[in-house]
Amino acid sequence: MSKERLTPVRGSGRAHVVVVGAGMVGLSTAWFLQEHDVDVTVVERSGVAAGSSWGNAGWISPGLSVPLSDPSVLKYGMKAVLDPNSPLYVPLKPDARLARFMLGFARRCTPGQWMRTMHHYVPVNQRALSAYDALETGGVKAISHEAPIMAAFLKAADAAGLEHEIELIHEAGLDLETTEVDNATLRAELPIVSDKVERAIRIGGQRYIDPGAYVEALAASVQERGGDVVIGSNVRALRHGPQGVTVEMVSGEPVHGDAVVLATGAWLPELAARCGVKVPLRAGRGYSFSVAVTEPTARPVPSPVYFPYERVACTPYGDRLRVGGTMEFADTEAPLNADRVEAIVRSGRPLLTGVDWDDREDVWVGGRPVTVDGLPLVGATKVPRVWVNGGHGMWGITLGPLSGQLLAEQMVSGVVPRELVPFDPTR
């Protein structure tokens, strides 16, 4: 792994870094670089939190941030290809690169590989919440809400998969507080959960946010501290010269910096591949929407609810509930697939009560950057003065701030934090 250190081109004064991407990962990187007296410019083609940062569940869940290469994924087999109602869906169409990616991903869906990867997640999971604390005590005007995640199951036997995963998480060395919840307590705490649910497990020590609002507040903090956030800047290429790195745009003026950080989510390969980052990455698209919460559960829902068997995640947002789920491997720019939304609705109806499933708003699809080996890409590339931060899969909200904090430390010190060694983007 490269031990390159960020230095101003002229050898003195404050360094200036251009961060490409204004999602949670990119803006966290910019914010923590400012903590080291680095000037930053964030460039973004669409808008703040315009990608997967906006419509995800908003969970800060280090207790559940585990490798996506779960051996149980293989049980979907051809169902994932043929059934659009499957929690994991791969469209049946000719795509040689996607086929190679899925084969490589499937080869890693073994118990041994899962555990090896989990050992790499444990150190970052242990520090994930502290990075949020640093943001919020440092002036970001947003709140991460402390709340457990309630895992619920229509059939008691369906909990076996999560129980096994919890055992493995403990075996890997991560403390995870879990409590069996009886039906009476579940009904009292979360009357929104259907009375058909037979079993529930409370997972403590987690948090949640409104991801769009939080990332907007993070962008505002970067600007208040002297950084620039430039929207409508579609990066075409990077050019090196005696003045550092020039970020060339499809249209508009280029931006110059002493260094560049690529944090473009599912679009990362477009620029990172030219810098020696060869780890395959595809968009694992997630869907979400919000629904109205009605009688008899008129009081606010106090915490997130997770239905692991159906892969449905629910997060409270005022008098509404954000419902999300599925993993669809499709083109990043492909249009929203309404069938996937309907599949979530069909899965969700028997799980919740007091929800108006026909009052759907904010229907969304976003591409989560999934690497073939399930590990993020954080660190220096093979091109001098170019770093990357991405490939977090479903855990960009949980791990984005810490990744930004650790990468900023690496850039200014030239020392690779031990937590980032497995995430070397040139591996």
Buried (B, 14 or more C-beta within 10 A) or exposed (E): BBEBBBBBBEEEEEBBBBBBBBBBBBBBBBBBBBBBEBBBBBBBBBBBBBBBBBBBBBBBBBBBBBBBBBEEBEEBEEEBBEEBBBBBBBBEEEBEEBEEBBEBBBEBBEEEBBEBBBBBBBBBBBBBBEBBEBBBEEEBEBBBBEBBBBBBBBEEEBBEBBEEBBEBBEEBEBEBEBEEBEEEEBBEBBBBBBEEBBBBBBBEBBBBBBBBBBBBBBBBBBBEBEBBBBBEBEBBEBEEEEEBBBBEBEEEEBBBBBBBBBBBBBBBBEBBBBBBBEBBBBBBBBBBBBBBBBEEBEEEBBBBBBBBBBBBBBBBBEEBBBBBBBBBBBBBEEEEBEEBBEBBBEBBEEBBBBBEBEEBEBEBBBBBBBBBBBBBBBBBBEBEBBBBBBBBBBBBBBBBBBBBBBBBBBBBEBEBBEBBBBBBBBB
